[in-house]
Amino acid sequence: MKQIGMMISRMVFTRFVVILLGISIFVITLEVIAYVDDILEVHNRELIGLGKYALMRLPATVSTFIGMSTLLALLLTLSELSYRGELVPIWASGMSPFGLIVMLTPLAILLGALNFVINDVAIPKTEPILQSWGIGEYGSKKLKVGEKDPIWMRSGTDILRAVSSNPKSTKLEGVTIFRRDPKGHLTEQIMAEKAELMNGRWELNNVIIYYRQNLAPSRLNKLIYSGALKPAAAGARSGDPEAMSLSGLNYFIENAGFGIRPAHVYQTWWHKRVSLIVSALLMVVVCVPLASGFRRGGGIGKMFAIGVLLGFVFFVFDGVSLTLGELGVLVPWMAAWLPVAIFLGIGSYTLLKAETVT
């Protein structure tokens, strides 16, 4: 039995690598061709820039297709075994669908961990670089590393936004401080031309204070703000949850999103990031019971079509659920785990039926 499990795991992994690399290289090649002029312009017309761009785009592209590649690799392996008549002796040897799932679990956890690492380590490192280049879809999110970075900070319930800052975020320009009560309601809006951190306190210059009550604004040459401001975005950090690590998401959750986005957006992505670990295992639980219906061979196309359809429905449902979580319609944990729970239930039901087949 162990040899059967290792053989099928090796077949799935080989096909997974081929499919994932094939799709990723194809997509990145098309993208490089589409933006070749912009890429060369950013890299001083040096051809090596094309390779750098492709390398930077690889993690995000792999992340996009890793789930579908896992599904296709499983379906192709099971279809090939069925076509060659090898599923019949496998089931006849006493191997149950549940037993096969158990044998494929180490590979599934490995692929899920790979998906997690790509999203939690590789993408947070490459996204700021791509945003600074501003090529293609990153043009609207371009960040200029250095003097003209928009920055958000938080102190208690207060939110601060500065149009620009120095690299260490100790000197700010175009400052707006939104002072809020414990319930989050705006009480004052402080606007200053400049702010500088001096001896642990912020000195604001050319200040205008607007009040929630119907009062005339106050104008001051200087104002000392003693709040212990925490920076939300310095250098190349933009507040995009999909480009953050778990620690970055935790930082934004603890500080109520710094006013950039609601905290529930980052909570939703936190749960989504963790759920990636079991994503490949979910594909195994859904696909293996399908193959159990072909103990006597035949119907390969039907099995493959049903598997692809289930995978397509899951990825669409997963995207819709994530969007509902960002909008606050679903609570964060539900937005991330509901698709997993539903399809795990479908797979478990199919598995239970398969286990009862004699």
C-alpha positions in Angstrom: 0.0 0.0 0.0 2.8 2.4 0.9 4.4 1.9 -2.5 1.1 2.7 -4.2 0.7 5.9 -2.2 4.3 7.0 -3.1 3.8 6.2 -6.8 0.5 8.2 -7.0 2.0 11.1 -5.0 5.0 11.2 -7.3 2.7 11.2 -10.4 0.6 14.0 -8.9 3.7 16.1 -7.9 5.4 15.7 -11.3 2.2 16.8 -13.2 1.7 19.6 -10.7 5.2 21.0 -11.4 4.8 20.7 -15.2 1.3 22.3 -15.3 2.2 25.2 -12.9 5.5 26.1 -14.6 3.9 25.8 -18.0 1.0 28.1 -17.2 3.2 30.6 -15.3 5.8 30.8 -18.0 3.2 31.2 -20.7 1.4 34.0 -18.8 4.6 35.9 -17.8 5.9 35.6 -21.4 2.7 37.2 -22.7 3.0 39.9 -20.0 6.6 40.7 -20.9 5.8 41.0 -24.5 2.9 43.3 -23.8 4.9 45.6 -21.6 8.4 45.2 -23.2 8.8 48.9 -23.9 7.9 50.0 -20.3 10.1 47.3 -18.8 13.1 48.4 -20.9 12.5 52.0 -20.1 12.6 51.3 -16.4 15.8 49.3 -16.8 17.7 51.7 -19.0 17.0 49.7 -22.2 19.0 46.7 -20.8 17.7 43.3 -21.8 18.4 41.9 -18.4 15.5 44.0 -17.2 13.1 41.6 -18.9 14.4 38.7 -16.8 14.2 40.8 -13.6 10.6 41.7 -14.3 9.7 38.1 -15.1 11.4 36.9 -11.8 9.5 39.6 -9.8 6.2 38.6 -11.4 6.7 34.8 -10.8 5.5 34.6 -7.1 2.2 36.4 -7.8 1.6 34.4 -11.0 2.4 31.1 -9.3 0.1 32.0 -6.5 -2.8 32.7 -8.9 -2.5 29.2 -10.6 -1.3 27.0 -7.8 -4.8 25.9 -6.8 -5.9 25.1 -10.3 -2.6 23.3 -11.0 -3.2 21.1 -8.0 -6.7 20.2 -9.1 -5.6 19.4 -12.7 -2.6 17.4 -11.6 -4.9 15.2 -9.4 -7.5 14.8 -12.2 -4.9 14.0 -14.8 -3.2 11.4 -12.5 -6.5 9.7 -11.7 -7.7 9.8 -15.3 -4.4 8.2 -16.5 -4.7 5.5 -13.9 -8.3 4.8 -15.0 -7.4 4.8 -18.7 -4.6 2.3 -18.2 -6.8 0.1 -16.1 -4.7 0.5 -13.0 -7.5 1.9 -10.8 -9.2 -1.5 -10.8 -6.3 -3.5 -9.2 -5.7 -0.6 -6.8 -9.2 -0.7 -5.5 -9.2 -4.5 -5.6 -6.1 -4.6 -3.5 -8.1 -3.2 -0.6 -7.1 0.4 -1.0 -10.1 2.6 0.0 -10.7 6.2 -1.1 -10.1 7.3 2.5 -6.8 5.4 2.6 -5.7 7.0 -0.6 -6.5 10.5 0.8 -4.5 9.7 3.9 -1.5 8.7 1.7 -1.8 11.9 -0.4 -2.1 14.1 2.7 1.6 14.7 3.2 1.9 15.9 -0.5 -1.2 18.0 0.0 0.2 19.7 3.1 3.5 20.3 1.3 1.7 22.0 -1.6 -0.5 24.0 0.8 2.6 25.1 2.8 4.3 26.1 -0.5 1.2 28.2 -1.4 1.3 29.8 2.1 5.1 30.6 1.9 4.7 32.2 -1.6 1.9 34.4 -0.4 3.4 35.3 3.0 7.1 35.6 2.1 7.7 36.0 -1.6 4.8 38.3 -2.6 5.4 40.8 0.2 9.0 41.1 -1.0 8.3 41.4 -4.7 5.1 43.6 -4.7 6.8 46.8 -3.4 9.5 46.5 -6.2 6.8 46.0 -8.9 4.8 49.0 -7.5 7.9 51.2 -7.6 8.4 50.3 -11.2 4.8 51.1 -12.0 4.6 48.7 -15.1 1.2 47.5 -16.3 -1.4 47.1 -13.6 1.1 48.4 -11.1 1.0 51.9 -12.7 -2.0 52.9 -10.6 -0.2 51.7 -7.4 3.2 53.2 -8.1 5.1 54.2 -5.0 8.2 56.4 -5.2 10.7 55.1 -2.7 12.3 58.0 -0.8 10.9 61.5 -0.2 7.4 61.5 -1.7 5.8 58.5 0.0 2.2 58.9 1.3 2.2 57.8 4.9 -0.5 56.9 7.5 0.0 56.8 11.2 -2.2 56.0 14.3 -2.1 57.1 17.9 -4.9 55.7 20.0 -8.1 56.7 18.2 -6.4 59.4 16.2 -5.4 58.9 12.6 -2.7 60.9 10.8 -2.1 61.2 7.1 0.9 63.0 5.5 1.3 63.7 1.8 5.0 63.0 2.0 7.8 62.1 4.5 11.5 61.6 4.8 12.8 58.0 4.7 12.7 57.7 8.5 9.3 59.3 8.8 10.5 62.0 11.3 9.6 64.9 9.0 6.2 65.1 7.4 4.6 67.5 4.9 0.9 68.1 4.2 -0.2 66.7 7.5 -3.9 65.9 8.5 -4.8 64.5 11.9 -8.2 63.1 12.4 -9.0 63.2 16.1 -11.8 60.8 17.1 -13.7 59.9 20.2 -13.7 56.4 21.7 -16.6 55.5 19.4 -14.7 56.5 16.3 -16.6 59.7 15.6 -14.6 62.6 14.2 -14.2 65.5 16.8 -11.4 67.6 15.3 -9.4 67.8 12.1 -6.0 69.3 12.4 -4.2 70.3 9.3 -0.5 71.4 9.3 1.9 72.4 6.6 4.8 70.5 8.2 5.4 68.3 11.2 8.7 67.3 12.8 9.5 64.7 15.5 11.5 66.5 18.3 12.3 64.9 21.7 9.5 62.3 21.3 6.8 64.9 20.4 5.5 66.2 17.1 5.9 70.0 16.4 3.3 71.1 13.8 3.7 74.3 11.8 1.1 76.5 10.2 -1.8 74.8 11.8 -5.5 75.0 11.1 -8.0 73.2 13.5 -11.5 72.4 12.4 -14.1 71.4 14.9 -17.1 69.1 14.7 -19.3 71.8 16.4 -20.3 74.8 14.4 -17.2 76.8 15.5 -14.8 79.0 13.6 -11.5 77.2 12.8 -8.4 78.0 14.9 -5.2 79.1 13.3 -1.8 78.6 15.0 1.8 79.0 14.0 2.8 76.0 16.1 1.2 73.2 17.9 2.7 70.4 19.9 1.1 66.9 19.4 2.2 64.4 22.0 0.6 61.3 20.5 2.9 58.2 20.0 2.2 57.8 16.3 2.8 54.4 14.7 3.6 54.5 11.0 1.4 52.4 8.8 3.3 52.9 5.5 6.9 53.9 5.2 9.0 53.4 2.1 7.2 50.9 -0.1 4.3 49.8 2.2 1.0 50.7 0.7 -1.6 49.0 2.9 -2.7 46.5 0.3 -3.6 43.3 2.3 -2.9 40.9 -0.5 0.8 42.1 -0.5 1.3 41.8 3.2 2.7 39.0 5.4 0.8 37.7 8.4 2.8 39.9 10.7 1.9 42.9 8.5 -1.7 42.0 8.6 -1.6 41.7 12.4 0.1 45.1 12.6 -2.8 46.7 10.7 -5.4 44.8 12.6 -4.0 45.9 15.9 -4.1 49.5 14.7 -7.6 49.5 13.2 -6.2 49.6 9.6 -4.7 53.1 10.2 -7.7 54.6 8.5 -6.6 53.3 5.1 -9.1 50.4 5.1 -11.4 49.0 7.8 -9.8 46.5 10.2 -12.2 43.7 9.0 -10.5 43.8 5.6 -7.2 42.8 7.1 -8.9 40.3 9.4 -10.5 38.7 6.3 -7.1 38.4 4.5 -5.5 37.0 7.7 -7.9 34.1 7.8 -7.6 33.7 4.0 -3.8 33.5 4.3 -4.1 30.7 6.9 -6.7 28.8 4.9 -4.1 28.4 2.1 -2.4 25.7 4.1 -5.4 23.3 3.6 -6.2 24.4 0.0 -4.4 21.5 -1.6 -5.8 19.0 0.8 -9.3 20.2 -0.1 -8.6 19.4 -3.7 -7.6 15.8 -2.7 -10.7 15.3 -0.6 -12.9 16.4 -3.6 -11.1 14.5 -6.4 -10.3 11.1 -4.9 -13.9 10.1 -4.2 -14.7 10.9 -7.8 -12.2 8.3 -9.0 -13.8 5.7 -6.7 -16.8 5.6 -9.1 -14.5 4.1 -11.8 -13.6 0.8 -10.2 -14.5 -0.9 -13.5 -13.0 1.8 -15.7 -14.6 4.0 -18.3 -16.2 7.4 -18.0 -12.9 9.2 -17.8 -14.1 12.3 -19.5 -17.1 12.5 -17.2 -14.9 12.3 -14.1 -12.5 14.9 -15.4 -15.4 17.3 -16.4 -17.1 17.0 -13.0 -13.7 17.6 -11.2 -13.0 20.7 -13.3 -16.5 22.0 -12.7 -16.3 21.5 -9.0 -12.9 23.3 -8.9 -14.2 26.2 -11.0 -17.2 26.6 -8.8 -15.0 26.6 -5.7 -12.6 29.2 -7.0 -15.5 31.5 -8.0 -17.3 31.0 -4.7 -14.0 31.6 -2.8 -13.5 34.9 -4.7 -17.0 36.1 -4.0 -16.8 35.1 -0.4 -13.6 37.0 0.0 -15.1 40.1 -1.6 -18.1 39.9 0.8 -15.7 39.7 3.7 -13.9 42.9 2.5 -17.2 44.7 2.2 -18.2 43.6 5.7 -21.2 41.6 4.6 -19.6 38.4 6.1 -17.5 38.2 9.3 -13.8 37.7 8.4 -13.5 34.1 9.5 -16.6 33.1 7.7 -15.6 34.8 4.5 -12.3 32.9 4.4 -13.5 29.5 5.7 -17.0 29.2 4.4 -16.0 28.0 0.9 -13.5 25.5 2.5 -16.1 24.2 4.9 -18.8 23.8 2.2 -16.6 21.9 -0.3 -15.0 19.9 2.5 -18.6 18.8 3.3 -19.2 17.9 -0.3 -16.0 15.9 -0.5 -16.8 14.2 2.8 -20.3 13.3 1.7 -18.9 11.9 -1.6 -16.2 10.0 0.3 -18.8 8.5 2.7 -20.8 7.2 -0.3 -17.7 5.9 -1.9 -16.7 4.0 1.2 -20.0 2.2 1.3 -19.6 0.9 -2.3 -18.7 -2.8 -2.3 
